[in-house]
Amino acid sequence: MHDVRLNSILDNDFYKITMQNAVVKLFPSSIVKYEFINRGKHQFPEGFDAALKEAVNKMAELKLTKDEKKFMARTCPYIDLPYLDFLEGYHYDPSEVKIHQEGSELSVTVEGLWYRTILWEVPLLALISELHYEMNHMERDSNDIVMKRTLEKADSLAKLGVNFAEFGTRRRHSYKVQNLVMEALTQNKPSTFIGSSNVHFAMKFGVKPIGTHAHEWFMFHAAEYGFKMANELALEHWVDVYRGDLGVALSDTYTTDVFFQQFDKKFAKLFDGVRHDSGDPLEFADKTIAHYKNNGINPLFKYIIFSDALNLEKVEEITNYCKGKIGVSFGIGTNLTNDVGLKPMNIVMKLIGVQAPNKEWIPTVKLSDEHGKYTGDPKMIELAKEFLRIKD
């Protein structure tokens, strides 16, 4: 028996909630499929699938509490009340998740209505990560060391004068470690810590939940409307739902160069900034600044959220480079919630297919600004590159 479990239905990334709200409104009958991708080639011990199934089955008991609903209504006025009523009645359905183990290899897929299955990805990754360390009997650093290390990082970031958020749920060492990290970050005053992507921890520690949308938002639009229309329609639909709130656009689902061709003056003015998640961050900063200038917009009134495998050295380099050119903010994930003296896992879960009205599956792809991060059906990747005129 392993007592690894989720403690709250809000123990999830905020962008899953914001996307679910939009999906309920715009795509209530779309059916999708997700797949676990073991990028780090991690070995899973015998019985891992049974332990994970047990944790997944427990998730069916989770329910939005009255206090959680009040927190959401107070903190997120752009999410309307009918959605919060929907979330109050929502239950995870474990039959949507298929878990299978062959030797030390783990297979996890999720399939069903998009508005229902969208919440699975982040908690599944968090559970896989926590169970991996527990079942392999890997000893982490002590609570005191984790707290001390986090406080030192927060102190360095405050000295740099940069705003940062905690983005580490999906690859956290454990719930306990994320809790320790949040405790450290919120006791450090004065601080430039502005919030967490985890809604449960944001509520628990009285900070802002942070996030907008993920790659799957754009990947779904490509499967539904074609690669050429994906960025534009994904942004247009986002604006239809949020009317200017949650204004950070993710730029690299089909490469930044393609994104900026479609991120026209209207979107550039309407969105507060963009998020960087792959490729060279300084190169990305240059492209973003040039794009704003070409559209007659002062880059200093906009900002970039950097969120790709950040550590203190990277943050310092980016901050110094962007100073006086464009606003910056940072979402730091694994380096906060899994810096415990063990090797962090390299795992993801991706949207891999959208069901067409004729019941055929349309494969989804993500191209990103790093070839190593391309995901999806190889034929579809080639097709996307051809359509979007992306040269290797």
Sequence and secondary structure as in RCSB ss.txt:
>XXXX:A:sequence
MHDVRLNSILDNDFYKITMQNAVVKLFPSSIVKYEFINRGKHQFPEGFDAALKEAVNKMAELKLTKDEKKFMART
CPYIDLPYLDFLEGYHYDPSEVKIHQEGSELSVTVEGLWYRTILWEVPLLALISELHYEMNHMERDSNDIVMKRT
LEKADSLAKLGVNFAEFGTRRRHSYKVQNLVMEALTQNKPSTFIGSSNVHFAMKFGVKPIGTHAHEWFMFHAAEY
GFKMANELALEHWVDVYRGDLGVALSDTYTTDVFFQQFDKKFAKLFDGVRHDSGDPLEFADKTIAHYKNNGINPL
FKYIIFSDALNLEKVEEITNYCKGKIGVSFGIGTNLTNDVGLKPMNIVMKLIGVQAPNKEWIPTVKLSDEHGKYT
GDPKMIELAKEFLRIKD
>XXXX:A:secstr
        TT SBHHHHHHHHHHHHH TT EEEEEEE TT     TTHHHHHHHHHHHGGG    HHHHHHHHHH
 TTS HHHHHHHHH    GGGEEEEEETTEEEEEEEEEHHHHTTSHHHHHHHHHHHHHHHTT     HHHHHHHH
HHHHHHHHHHT EEEE  STT S HHHHHHHHHHHHH SS  EEEESBHHHHHHTT EE     HHHHHHHHHHH
 HHHHHHHHHHHHHHHHTTSS EEE  TT HHHHHHHS HHHHHHSSEEEE SS HHHHHHHHHHHHHHTT  GG
GSEEEE SS  HHHHHHHHHHHTTTSEEEEEE HHHHT SSS     EEEEEEEE TTS EEE EE  SSGGG E
E HHHHHHHHHHHT   
